[in-house]
């Protein structure tokens, strides 16, 4: 084989390698998110929060995922929660959509003024199990929607209801819905 053909094969192989590398999905993603945590049944709250999320693709099916949401306190002292969760999402990314199951663990802090006298313990573990759907645009932008069961083991914490009753909370399950817009890089 002549040197000319060998050089052409090497150049072509290099170009194909670059093209393949450019087609592979991005390793990282970051997003801004809106969150809703429905705790009306036990705590009488359904706060709207804002936050961010960061992800890292370990393989074509497995991603690390972490996020932080802040639910601002209202003028009456309600809300004020901070929810931090991190874990894995498992699923498949197609050309324009991604479908995932998620399992994350972390903590929630109840920080509003109203909680200072009504909830005996302010920081609790939190777990989120659910599903996630992502839509990818032609550029590196995406839209994410996810819904999950946010499990909070309050353990021995007690809550003073607005009606004057002291309630033992135990382990509770709350709906957590999040909507985000982000970028993959």
N, C-alpha and C positions, 0 to 999 in steps of 0.2 A: 504494500500500500504506500502510495507516495506521501510525502510530507504535506503536500497541498490538501489532500483529502483528509488526512489526519487532523490538520488544523481546522478544516471546515467542520468536521465532526465534533471536535472539542468546543468550538465556538457555538455551534448549534445546541450541544448538550448544555452549555452554560446558559444560553438564552432560554431553553426550555425549563431549566432549573429556576431561573429568575421568574418566569411566567408562573410556574407552579407555586412558588413561594408567595407571589402576589395574590393568587387565588385562594390561599388558605385563610380560614377565618381569623379575625383579630384575636389576640390573646387576652386583652383587657377590655373592660367596659366600665363606664362611670355614668351615673344618671342622677337627675333631680327627681324627687317623687313627692306625691301627695298621698297621705295615709288616712284611713278611717279605722278606728278601733271601737267596735260597738260593745260597750259595757253597761248599757241601759238596764239590763235585767237586775244586776246586783248593785252597781254603783251609781246608776242614774246618769251616766255620761256616754256620749257618742262624739268624741272629739275629732276634729280635722287637724291633721298634722302635716308638717313639711319636713323634708329630709333629703338624704343622699344615700347612694348605694354604689359599691365598687365590686367588680367581679374579676376573676382570673380563670381562664380556661386551662384546665389541666390536661384534658384529652377531648376527643370529639364528643364524648358523652358526659363528662364530669367537669363541673365548674365549682370553684370556691366563690362564696357570695357573702357580703357583709353590708349592713346598712344601719343608719341611725335616723330616727324620726323624733321630732319635737312637736308636742301638741301645746300650743301657747295657752297660757292661763287667761281666762276671761275676766271682766271687771268684778264679777261676784266671787272670784277665787276658785272657780272650778277649773278643771283640766290641769295643765302644767306638767303632764307626763313626758318622760323621755324614755324611748324604747330603742335598745340596741340589740341587734341580732346578727349572728354569723353562722355559716354552715355550708351546706352543699346543695347544689341543684343538679339533677340528673335528667338528661333528655337529649333531644336531637335538634340541631339547627339545619333547616333546609334553606333554599335560596332566599326566600323572603319571610319565612316565619321560623320561630323556635318554640318548642313545646317541652316543658320541664315539670318535674316534681321537685319540691323543695323541702328541706329539713334544716331548720336553723335553731340555735339556742342562744340565749343571752340574758338580759335583765331589763326590768322596767322600774323606773323610779317615779313615784307619785309625789309631785313637788308643789302642787297648787296650795294656796293658803287654806282652802276649805278642807284639804286632806290633813292638815296639821292637827286638827282636833277630832277628825272623824275616823281616820285610819291609824291603827296602832303601829304598824310597821310600814315604812315608806318604800323600801327596795325589796324586789322579789325576783326570783328566776322567771324566765319566760321562754317558751318554746313555740315555734311556728311550723306547722305542717300544712302543705297545700300544693297548689298548682300555679304555673306561670305561663303566660303566652307572650311572645315577643314578635313584633312586626319590624322587619328591616327595610330601610329605604335603599336606594341605589348608592347613595353616599353612606358614610359610616354611621348615620343616625338610626335610632330605633325607638319604638314605643313599646312599653312593657305594662302589662296588666297582670296582677296576681291576686289570688284570694287564698286565705288560709285560716286554720284554726289556731288562734293564739292561746296557748295553755299557760295559765299563771297559777302555780301552786302557792297560795297565800299562807299555807301552813296554819299556824295558830293565830294569825292576824285577825283582829276584829274590826268591824266597821259600824259606826254610829249612823244609822239611817236618818234622813230628814224627819222621820216620824218619831224619833227618839228611841228606836229599837237598837240594841246591840246585837249585831249578827256575826257569827263565826263564818268566815268565807270559805275555807278549805281550798280545793282545787277547782278553778273555773275555766271554762272554754268560751272564748270570745271571737267573733268574726273580725278578721283583719283583712282589709282590702287596700291595695296600693296601685297607683297609676304613676308611671314614670316616663320621662323622655331623656334619652341619653345618647352617648357616642361610644362606638367601638374603636379601639386603636391597638 
